[in-house]
């Protein structure tokens, strides 16, 4: 698909989008985000054309730009929408009676998230755009990846408070925990189109949890 001069200019100009900009929800805006999500995840950021978003959302180009001043701003809205719709909030899981139970719940939650095709597709788009659109790729990283670190760290802090884990550097512990999730669910899904969990996935998860608990278990 060939980008229009308008889209090329938007892409080449210095990015000035505000990721935190919020607009009250309405049906047209929601329809635009839904259409843009499908196009961005299918074609990537660089190749997606704003006129195609307007067509698929059944709105005029003028209406599209009334809601989103640039393709970068629209992409940021899609990232927020995708992340919010599949967010694995470790803090809202059922209270665990043991650290092992928590980690199994966390792994199960992460697995459910990465079964959502749009999450893997969004990460693939971000990786592909690192060179061409580094600010957008960084926004995906901060929203999806760093946000997950923060949520897991908060859950680890709570388990330390409850005496289920030893006091330790929970920021580093969150990196270790996320590392388990990445090795089991994220990296294979990103690079293998037809990835399926191996039959021994639960055994691998159990071994990873054993390593963490050997270091930090109460």
Phi, psi and omega in degrees: 000131184265129180287146176285160175305324180299313180292323179297321179295317178300321183287324186277333180294156176299135184286132178231017183291151178252106183299336184270357182296128182241145177230139180304138183290140172208163186304319181294316180297316180298321178294323178296315180297318180297315179294319180294321179301314181299318182289315180298317183287335178275315189254346188087167182291312187297322185272343180292140184243133183299324179298325178290324176298313180300317179299312183291333178273356180058046174227165177282160176298324178298319178295320179302311182286343173292324180274324183224116187288340182208166176294327178296317180295321178295319179298319178300320178295321178296319178299313179300316181297315181294315181296318182292327185284341184229018187296133176266093183271098183300333183288343182258006178290159178303136182305129181271145178270342177223159177296322179299317179298319178300313184295324176294321176297318181295317178296321178296319178297316180296321178298317180298320179298314186278357168281344177284117186301328185292334179292309179299318180296320179296317178295322177296319178299316181299316179298317181294334185261007184304315182283316186281325184220069187298327180293322178292317178299319179295323179297319175299315180300312182294322184284315187269311188277305182295325176300322178293320176304313183296318181293319179291321178299319178299320179292321177295319177301320180294322179290326174296316180300324181276357178082014179275340175228154174292151171301131180199176179287095186288338175295315176291322178299323178295323178296319178295315180297316178295327177301320177299316181296316181299314183295326183276322191238325193274300185302313179300319181293328180291324190249354178240112188300321183251036184299135172229147180300137176292158184296336181261023183300318180294323177295319178296318178298318180297319179294320178297318178296320178302319180297315180296314182291331176297328180273320191236000180295142181285000000 
